[in-house]
Structures are given as C-alpha cells and as structure tokens.
C-alpha cells in the first residue's frame, strides 16, 4: 500500500487574481517551475493560435494563466499548458441516470476516473470566476477540468475514446487542430447552464481530442458527444439513462477505431446492466456501482500499470451536491460537498492498494 495526498482548492475572484492565487499555492512545491514552465518555446504561431482559441471559447482563462506565470516570474508563452504538454491518458466510466429511472425522481451522474496517482492532479476545486458560473470538479493540468457540476445544475464529464491524443509516448498525434478536453470541459461548466447550450457550444468549437463527453442537467436532459479525428457526433438520450466508457459509441467512430480494450466494454456492460433492469433505482444501487471492485463494479485498483481509480464521484444534479473520494472509495473515505462550497480540510490523505488483474486486462477486441 502507498499513500498520497488529495488537495482541495477554493478559487474566487477575477481570472488574473485566481491565477496569482494558484501561483502562491504551487510556489511551495520545489519542482513546480519544471512542471509548469519550459525554457524551449517551440513556436510563436502555435502559442498565439492556442491563445486565440482559448480567448474565444474559454474567455478569462488566458488572464488566469497570465497571473499564474507572472507569479513565478515567467512569460505566459513559457507555460507548458499552451503547448499541450500535460495531456494525460486515462480510463473513465460515466453514466447519467435520469429522474424517470430514479426512485427519488432526481438526476445523477456516476463518474469513475482511472489513472496513475503519479500523473493525476489529485486536486478538487471550487472555482468562482467573476462573471462565470461557479463549478466544483477535479482539475487536470491545474487549469483544466476533467469533469464538474456548476451552479445551474449542468454536469460535464470526459472520457477518452480510444488511444489518447498528445505528444508523449503511447499517445497519438492529433489528426486535426483544436482544443483539448480539459479546456472544453471547463469552458462548458463556466459558460453553459443546460445541455442545449453545451451541445451548441461543442458543435461550434474546434475539437482536437478524441473523447466521449457526457453532458447532463438538473432538468433531466442528457447527451453524449463523441469526437474522433475530426468527426463529431451527438446523441440525445432516448432512455432514462446514458452511459459511456473509453471506446467509440457511434457507428461512424467505430468504423475508424481499429479496436477497443475489453475492460472498456466490460465497464460499459456493468453500467448498462444496472440501468437497463426494469424498475426504478435507489440511490444505494447507484452508489453500489462505485463501491464494487472491477470486474463486478467500476472501481479499479491496477495502480502499478497506471489504471487505478484516482477519484470517484456521484453527482446529484438536482440538489447540486457531490459525493466523492480521492482514490478508490473502497480504500478511502467518501466525502460530500455542495457546488460552490469550501472544504474545511485542504489536504486529505489517500491510500492506494494495488491489485493486478492479469494480462487479460489489456486484451484488445474488435470495435
């Protein structure tokens, strides 16, 4: 067993002030400069293109990055974030369970994020930027978000689709220019109040990542956006639930995807079986998905191979609440927080106990 530390950060103010606040937060870390900044600026053209995209689709983030860089005495164009330097592969299990399926008539989103603790932010944020919707969710590369729930009841959660896109070994180069998932998720949370607005925004964004993006709102609406090498598909929910894992769920994307990991299909089947059964679900039944270990449930403990649960969340969109754990909820305490709230504890100890699932865990099957 190994231990780590989960962080909670409450961010409030103008974008520039929030950037400076985060610089103060990370200045305590002796390796922060090497993590966040580069001395080798590859291309002014690429920097200005990315900056322009962020300004258009996630306004305010450039000012936050400027404040952060200034706090360290660097120029914004030296931030790795602009060079997509921290794109991280990960596994995700996502499910929106709508009021018609729930005994209490509320809307929930199940979210399990599998990764290596060594490359996860392990950082939950409440973010209240002036003029934007307040949201609470986990950060990616500090300034991005992997998922979250905002004050209007909009929930957005990301899962990679196929091999992740990025510049590091084991990742594919992007087939098209566009924004990466962590910018997209944050942009939707800060600027959209329902599924309709979020779909419109994604449809009009340049998307450079391959993803399954689950979107749901407190009104009981949900949609799945699939993107793959420039193809963009949207599915509105036709049932009382909508689910996704890490493989293509649209026929067009399935034809482009050479194969899928069998455990992605197994996790999808676990979610579908729970949601498809006749009758209404209790909150305990939904929580059971996260509180049961793979291959019967969604929590995965394969930490040494970079595929273990680093955070787990049950979003209550109706009541604007999150029940979450740093690490697996089978090994760590489940905490609760309301959207926009602060946590008394800013550091929470996290335990990771590894379990191997054998070579079959990485088996690839036909899409």
Secondary structure, 3 states (H helix, E strand, C coil): CEEEEEEEEEEEECHHHHHHHHHHHHCCCCCHHHHHECCCCCCHHHHHHHHHHHHHHCCCHHHHHHHHHHHHCCCHHHEHHHHCCCCCCCEEEEEEECHHHECCCCCEEEEEEEECHHHCCCEEEEEEECCCCCEEEEEECCCEECEEEECCCCEEEEEECCCCECCCCCCECCCCCCECHHHHHHHHHHHCCCHHHHHHHHHCCCECCCEEEEEECCCCCEEEEEEECCEEEEEECCCCEEEECCCCCCHHHHHHCCCEEHHHHHHHHHHHHHHHCCCCECHHHHHHHHCCECCCCCECEEHHHCEEEEEEEEEECCCCEEEEEECCCCCCCCEEEECCCCCCCCEEEEEECCCCCCHHHHCEECC
